[in-house]
Amino acid sequence: MLSLKNNVLVVLVFISSVFTTTAKAGLIDLGVDLSTVDKYTFAVGGASSSLILGSEAEIFGSVASQYYLSTAPSVKIHGDACYQASGMGPNTTVDGFSGTCDEINQLESVIAQANAFATALTGESISDITGTFTLDASAQNVYSVNEIHLATGEFLTISGNADDQVIINVAGNIKVGSLAGILLTGGISSANVLFNFSNNFAQNEFNFGGANISGTFLGNNTSYIMGDGATLDDVRFYTNKHLQANVQVVRTKEPSVEVPEPSTILMLMAGLFVVLMRSNIKPN
């Protein structure tokens, strides 16, 4: 018969498992390894890489450039800023660490390998997305698209729940006009939605102005050009080329973690307590 001490240990292990098994997957659980860059909202690899943040930019997350980071006056970074060289504008503030981080020399290879792995995946093929369109992450893990061009009032929606993961391989450019956007619905977040620029032989661009953008965007030979007025509530941008962000508020959501309701936990603990007490009653 188990001792009371052992029974208490069983209870603790059980409660721990209840919490840990409900955790959601991290960034793209389809074999694409971005483990050393997924903590950044903006990350640029390469020996001549540059990350340029315009005035009024307020980044709720960390940023990294393998070489050069430039900020306009009064930029706010609520996280770390990693770089080899920098040109910080007056009154720029960094809440976390600012300077050379150990992992930034790995950015180029990690981004290139993740890009190559995602590019090799195959799925449903779509030619061009040139108007309002929806992709279902619960029905398909990989989509291949030629180009994405969204004019004013047009939206690409990625639909899925918090457990779904999807990669959209884009061979050409993405251009999103003002008052257009890329949206995530149904509980899926940027941690599980990857737009991968799959044609490394072309110098691709992701270009948008006052648009509503969500998702993770990855390119090995892709320039990101971001204009004023964009709504960036759940985004990550990674490339081995250049990133110019004349943006305002930028946020990255962490993967959600589901835990049982408090009442459910109390009921479980009460039931286990009764069982344990009975198991420790010695017969006369």
BELMO-V413505 format. One record per helix or strand of 3 or more residues. SS is the DSSP state (~ for helix, > for strand). FROM is the first residue (numbers start at 0). LEN is the number of residues. Records with the same first field share a line. If there is no record, write none. Layout:
BEGIN
SS->FROM-LEN ; FROM-LEN
END
This chain:
BEGIN
~->3-17 ; 101-19 ; 189-3 ; 261-18
>->39-5 ; 49-4 ; 57-3 ; 61-4 ; 67-4 ; 84-3 ; 123-6 ; 132-4 ; 141-9 ; 154-5 ; 165-5 ; 173-3 ; 180-5 ; 192-5 ; 203-5 ; 211-8 ; 221-5 ; 230-9 ; 241-4 ; 248-3
END
